Amino acid sequence: MERAIANLRYGTVAVNHWAVVGYGLIVPTWGGFPGHDIYDIQSGNGVVHNTMMFSQPQKSVIRGPFLTRPTPLWFATNRQAHKLGQKLTKFEASPSPWQIPGLLWLAIRG
């Protein structure tokens, strides 16, 4: 399994997760595997984020458990997604520490 992951030529590899989680975490790199030119772009060209400031990042690997609890917000089976999405939007517009318990409660109930 590890060799197969190492041989993948993609900028972000996710095991048991949605690959976009790598972008949302901000710390790992997000972009294409190095070495592709504009005539054969394959997984992309260049990277963004790179919070750790690696000089020549190759790829980021995001790993997670096969089953997740609580259910992530982006899962279609999250029963609280509509409520949690509204509360997260209000929190982004006007952050307050008093809103955090309600957000956590909905997230746990996902």
N, CA, C and O of each residue as an XYZ file, in Angstrom:
440
protein
N       0.823     -1.182      0.000
C       0.000      0.000      0.000
C       0.873      1.255      0.000
O       0.638      2.183     -0.773
N       1.872      1.274      0.864
C       2.751      2.444      0.948
C       3.504      2.683     -0.361
O       3.676      3.826     -0.783
N       3.945      1.615     -0.990
C       4.641      1.746     -2.266
C       3.701      2.279     -3.350
O       4.101      3.098     -4.179
N       2.469      1.817     -3.338
C       1.493      2.293     -4.321
C       1.231      3.786     -4.137
O       1.151      4.525     -5.118
N       1.100      4.229     -2.901
C       0.888      5.653     -2.615
C       2.112      6.453     -3.054
O       1.980      7.516     -3.661
N       3.297      5.943     -2.747
C       4.535      6.639     -3.114
C       4.682      6.765     -4.628
O       5.252      7.744     -5.109
N       4.177      5.790     -5.386
C       4.321      5.805     -6.840
C       3.277      6.666     -7.556
O       3.406      6.923     -8.753
N       2.254      7.110     -6.843
C       1.237      7.955     -7.471
C       1.849      9.312     -7.812
O       2.533      9.917     -6.986
N       1.605      9.774     -9.003
C       2.182     11.045     -9.459
C       1.104     12.133     -9.467
O       0.752     12.685    -10.510
N       0.595     12.419     -8.266
C      -0.392     13.470     -8.063
C       0.105     14.372     -6.945
O       0.829     13.914     -6.061
N      -0.267     15.634     -6.968
C       0.184     16.583     -5.953
C      -0.450     16.372     -4.595
O       0.169     16.660     -3.570
N      -1.678     15.873     -4.570
C      -2.360     15.570     -3.315
C      -2.994     14.195     -3.439
O      -3.743     13.927     -4.379
N      -2.690     13.337     -2.493
C      -3.249     11.986     -2.448
C      -4.010     11.877     -1.132
O      -3.472     12.209     -0.076
N      -5.241     11.421     -1.188
C      -6.042     11.262      0.024
C      -6.425      9.800      0.192
O      -6.946      9.176     -0.733
N      -6.167      9.265      1.359
C      -6.518      7.887      1.688
C      -7.675      7.943      2.682
O      -7.520      8.436      3.799
N      -8.831      7.435      2.268
C     -10.055      7.444      3.069
C     -10.556      8.854      3.357
O     -11.212      9.081      4.373
N     -10.260      9.789      2.487
C     -10.749     11.159      2.621
C     -11.013     11.732      1.246
O     -10.552     11.198      0.238
N     -11.744     12.803      1.213
C     -11.965     13.578      0.010
C     -10.690     14.381     -0.221
O     -10.210     15.032      0.707
N     -10.135     14.357     -1.409
C      -8.848     15.015     -1.682
C      -8.881     16.507     -1.387
O      -7.844     17.088     -1.064
N     -10.034     17.136     -1.489
C     -10.145     18.568     -1.240
C      -9.838     18.921      0.211
O      -9.553     20.078      0.518
N      -9.892     17.939      1.103
C      -9.527     18.181      2.500
C      -8.097     18.719      2.569
O      -7.791     19.559      3.415
N      -7.230     18.244      1.693
C      -5.858     18.739      1.655
C      -5.790     20.229      1.379
O      -4.940     20.926      1.933
N      -6.673     20.720      0.531
C      -6.725     22.155      0.245
C      -7.275     22.916      1.450
O      -6.761     23.972      1.820
N      -8.317     22.369      2.050
C      -8.958     23.035      3.183
C      -8.090     23.110      4.424
O      -8.240     24.033      5.225
N      -7.193     22.165      4.600
C      -6.314     22.180      5.771
C      -5.271     23.299      5.698
O      -4.741     23.719      6.727
N      -4.983     23.768      4.526
C      -4.067     24.870      4.232
C      -2.596     24.531      4.479
O      -1.746     25.020      3.736
N      -2.259     23.739      5.462
C      -0.848     23.436      5.752
C      -0.199     22.582      4.666
O       0.904     22.917      4.236
N      -0.820     21.494      4.197
C      -0.164     20.710      3.153
C      -0.163     21.446      1.816
O      -0.939     22.377      1.599
N       0.713     21.012      0.939
C       0.733     21.601     -0.393
C      -0.485     21.134     -1.182
O      -1.063     20.087     -0.890
N      -0.863     21.913     -2.171
C      -1.967     21.563     -3.047
C      -1.565     21.966     -4.456
O      -1.209     23.119     -4.703
N      -1.621     21.039     -5.353
C      -1.269     21.351     -6.727
C      -0.834     20.114     -7.477
O      -1.222     18.996     -7.140
N      -0.027     20.324     -8.495
C       0.395     19.233     -9.354
C       1.692     18.585     -8.898
O       2.494     19.192     -8.189
N       1.878     17.358     -9.314
C       3.134     16.647     -9.073
C       4.196     17.332     -9.933
O       3.916     17.672    -11.082
N       5.401     17.542     -9.414
C       6.421     18.270    -10.181
C       6.875     17.525    -11.434
O       6.851     16.296    -11.503
N       7.283     18.311    -12.409
C       7.871     17.730    -13.603
C       6.992     17.737    -14.835
O       7.445     17.311    -15.898
N       5.758     18.201    -14.743
C       4.878     18.231    -15.906
C       5.029     19.571    -16.622
O       5.100     20.620    -15.982
N       5.078     19.531    -17.944
C       5.169     20.779    -18.689
C       3.802     21.133    -19.276
O       2.848     20.368    -19.134
N       3.707     22.267    -19.920
C       2.410     22.744    -20.416
C       1.849     21.903    -21.555
O       0.672     22.034    -21.891
N       2.662     21.047    -22.149
C       2.199     20.206    -23.254
C       1.704     18.841    -22.775
O       1.079     18.106    -23.540
N       1.978     18.502    -21.522
C       1.529     17.240    -20.931
C       1.279     17.492    -19.446
O       2.027     17.013    -18.594
N       0.235     18.239    -19.147
C       0.027     18.811    -17.817
C      -0.271     17.765    -16.740
O       0.105     17.975    -15.586
N      -0.919     16.665    -17.059
C      -1.265     15.563    -16.169
C      -1.946     16.055    -14.891
O      -3.109     16.451    -14.956
N      -1.272     16.051    -13.721
C      -1.964     16.400    -12.473
C      -1.881     17.886    -12.150
O      -2.382     18.310    -11.109
N      -1.269     18.681    -13.007
C      -1.209     20.120    -12.764
C       0.213     20.648    -12.866
O       1.152     19.919    -13.187
N       0.338     21.934    -12.584
C       1.638     22.580    -12.679
C       1.745     23.601    -11.553
O       0.982     24.566    -11.524
N       2.680     23.404    -10.629
C       2.855     24.325     -9.514
C       2.034     23.922     -8.303
O       1.158     23.060     -8.380
N       2.337     24.568     -7.178
C       1.630     24.278     -5.934
C       1.249     25.572     -5.231
O       1.843     26.623     -5.469
N       0.257     25.477     -4.367
C      -0.126     26.577     -3.491
C      -0.044     26.080     -2.055
O       0.169     24.895     -1.798
N      -0.215     26.997     -1.146
C      -0.136     26.781      0.298
C       1.307     26.524      0.718
O       2.052     27.492      0.871
N       1.740     25.307      0.909
C       3.111     24.996      1.322
C       3.512     25.770      2.577
O       4.550     26.432      2.595
N       2.706     25.690      3.607
C       2.936     26.395      4.855
C       4.265     26.015      5.494
O       4.887     26.845      6.156
N       4.706     24.787      5.309
C       5.964     24.333      5.907
C       7.189     24.804      5.117
O       8.328     24.565      5.519
N       6.939     25.477      3.983
C       8.005     26.073      3.178
C       9.016     25.050      2.657
O      10.217     25.317      2.649
N       8.538     23.890      2.225
C       9.424     22.907      1.609
C       9.969     23.487      0.306
O       9.229     24.118     -0.448
N      11.240     23.280      0.040
C      11.838     23.896     -1.140
C      11.364     23.235     -2.443
O      11.177     23.926     -3.445
N      11.170     21.930     -2.446
C      10.696     21.242     -3.640
C       9.681     20.163     -3.259
O       9.988     18.972     -3.310
N       8.474     20.582     -2.879
C       7.487     19.577     -2.455
C       7.074     18.690     -3.619
O       6.927     19.148     -4.752
N       6.892     17.422     -3.317
C       6.492     16.473     -4.341
C       4.994     16.216     -4.276
O       4.287     16.355     -5.274
N       4.519     15.842     -3.097
C       3.092     15.574     -2.919
C       2.752     15.637     -1.445
O       3.628     15.549     -0.585
N       1.477     15.790     -1.169
C       0.960     15.708      0.196
C       0.055     14.495      0.259
O      -0.720     14.245     -0.664
N       0.149     13.746      1.334
C      -0.703     12.576      1.533
C      -1.565     12.826      2.765
O      -1.050     13.020      3.866
N      -2.869     12.820      2.571
C      -3.832     13.013      3.647
C      -4.390     11.633      3.993
O      -4.891     10.922      3.121
N      -4.303     11.265      5.252
C      -4.790      9.948      5.690
C      -5.883     10.106      6.735
O      -5.870     11.043      7.534
N      -6.809      9.191      6.715
C      -7.875      9.213      7.702
C      -8.410      7.818      7.930
O      -8.091      6.896      7.180
N      -9.214      7.658      8.948
C      -9.802      6.340      9.221
C     -10.841      5.972      8.170
O     -11.399      6.837      7.494
N     -11.087      4.683      8.048
C     -12.064      4.212      7.070
C     -13.457      4.734      7.420
O     -14.210      5.129      6.530
N     -13.799      4.738      8.688
C     -15.069      5.287      9.158
C     -14.778      6.520     10.002
O     -13.915      6.482     10.878
N     -15.488      7.606      9.746
C     -15.271      8.827     10.510
C     -16.476      9.150     11.364
O     -17.622      8.973     10.951
N     -16.198      9.618     12.544
C     -17.234     10.074     13.463
C     -16.720     11.286     14.169
O     -15.646     11.181     14.763
N     -17.342     12.398     14.176
C     -18.650     12.653     13.595
C     -18.597     12.718     12.070
O     -17.527     12.835     11.473
N     -19.758     12.641     11.467
C     -19.852     12.683     10.015
C     -19.402     14.054      9.518
O     -19.944     15.068      9.957
N     -18.427     14.109      8.614
C     -17.969     15.404      8.099
C     -19.097     16.191      7.432
O     -20.042     15.614      6.895
N     -18.980     17.499      7.477
C     -20.014     18.388      6.949
C     -20.300     18.131      5.471
O     -21.448     18.251      5.045
N     -19.296     17.785      4.690
C     -19.465     17.628      3.242
C     -20.061     16.283      2.851
O     -20.331     16.070      1.669
N     -20.278     15.370      3.789
C     -20.898     14.085      3.468
C     -22.392     14.273      3.239
O     -23.045     15.031      3.956
N     -22.927     13.586      2.245
C     -24.358     13.653      1.959
C     -25.179     13.081      3.107
O     -26.358     13.408      3.245
N     -24.571     12.231      3.931
C     -25.296     11.610      5.044
C     -25.257     12.441      6.325
O     -25.793     12.009      7.345
N     -24.643     13.612      6.299
C     -24.629     14.468      7.484
C     -26.010     15.069      7.666
O     -26.465     15.863      6.842
N     -26.675     14.689      8.747
C     -28.054     15.124      8.993
C     -28.151     16.581      9.443
O     -29.228     17.175      9.384
N     -27.050     17.155      9.886
C     -27.066     18.527     10.398
C     -26.423     19.525      9.438
O     -26.241     20.687      9.802
N     -26.075     19.102      8.224
C     -25.319     19.947      7.293
C     -26.017     21.273      7.013
O     -25.366     22.317      6.980
N     -27.329     21.246      6.812
C     -28.040     22.490      6.498
C     -27.996     23.474      7.660
O     -27.810     24.671      7.443
N     -28.165     22.993      8.884
C     -28.107     23.873     10.056
C     -26.679     24.336     10.325
O     -26.429     25.511     10.599
N     -25.747     23.386     10.242
C     -24.348     23.711     10.520
C     -23.796     24.685      9.483
O     -23.029     25.584      9.828
N     -24.172     24.518      8.237
C     -23.726     25.432      7.190
C     -24.193     26.858      7.447
O     -23.427     27.805      7.267
N     -25.439     27.015      7.864
C     -25.975     28.347      8.178
C     -25.226     28.970      9.359
O     -24.871     30.149      9.328
N     -24.992     28.167     10.398
C     -24.292     28.687     11.575
C     -22.835     29.027     11.268
O     -22.307     30.012     11.784
N     -22.189     28.225     10.438
C     -20.805     28.531     10.053
C     -20.734     29.820      9.246
O     -19.800     30.607      9.404
N     -21.721     30.035      8.383
C     -21.751     31.270      7.599
C     -21.927     32.479      8.514
O     -21.249     33.490      8.334
N     -22.825     32.388      9.488
C     -23.016     33.484     10.449
C     -21.754     33.710     11.276
O     -21.395     34.848     11.577
N     -21.084     32.614     11.640
C     -19.852     32.723     12.417
C     -18.756     33.422     11.597
O     -18.020     34.248     12.135
N     -18.646     33.103     10.324
C     -17.651     33.754      9.467
C     -17.952     35.242      9.307
O     -17.040     36.068      9.283
N     -19.232     35.574      9.198
C     -19.618     36.974      9.016
C     -19.410     37.791     10.279
O     -19.042     38.964     10.213
N     -19.646     37.169     11.433
C     -19.530     37.884     12.703
C     -19.035     36.910     13.776
O     -19.837     36.399     14.558
N     -17.718     36.647     13.824
C     -17.192     35.656     14.773
C     -17.396     36.061     16.229
O     -17.236     37.222     16.605
N     -17.751     35.075     17.023
C     -17.921     35.280     18.460
C     -17.656     33.956     19.161
O     -18.120     32.912     18.703
N     -16.922     33.985     20.258
C     -16.679     32.720     20.985
C     -17.968     32.106     21.536
O     -18.005     30.914     21.839
N     -19.010     32.903     21.664
C     -20.283     32.384     22.181
C     -20.978     31.485     21.172
O     -21.871     30.724     21.545
N     -20.594     31.552     19.913
C     -21.197     30.713     18.881
C     -20.555     29.324     18.797
O     -21.145     28.403     18.233
N     -19.380     29.175     19.339
C     -18.626     27.919     19.196
C     -19.325     26.713     19.818
O     -19.360     25.659     19.185
N     -19.889     26.814     21.039
C     -20.579     25.626     21.580
C     -21.697     25.107     20.679
O     -21.849     23.896     20.522
N     -22.478     26.008     20.087
C     -23.557     25.584     19.198
C     -23.016     24.908     17.939
O     -23.592     23.935     17.452
N     -21.901     25.432     17.414
C     -21.279     24.825     16.251
C     -20.771     23.427     16.585
O     -20.979     22.484     15.821
N     -20.102     23.300     17.734
C     -19.582     21.991     18.132
C     -20.699     20.987     18.358
O     -20.571     19.825     17.972
N     -21.786     21.414     18.974
C     -22.914     20.519     19.227
C     -23.484     19.981     17.916
O     -23.742     18.783     17.796
N     -23.678     20.852     16.945
C     -24.196     20.384     15.652
C     -23.189     19.487     14.949
O     -23.573     18.486     14.343
N     -21.907     19.830     15.020
C     -20.878     19.015     14.371
C     -20.842     17.612     14.962
O     -20.721     16.635     14.222
N     -20.944     17.500     16.256
C     -20.896     16.184     16.919
C     -22.128     15.358     16.556
O     -22.042     14.137     16.421
N     -23.257     16.011     16.400
C     -24.487     15.282     16.084
C     -24.575     14.855     14.630
O     -25.422     14.031     14.287
N     -23.699     15.408     13.743
C     -23.663     15.136     12.317
C     -24.198     13.823     11.928
O     -24.216     13.491     10.742
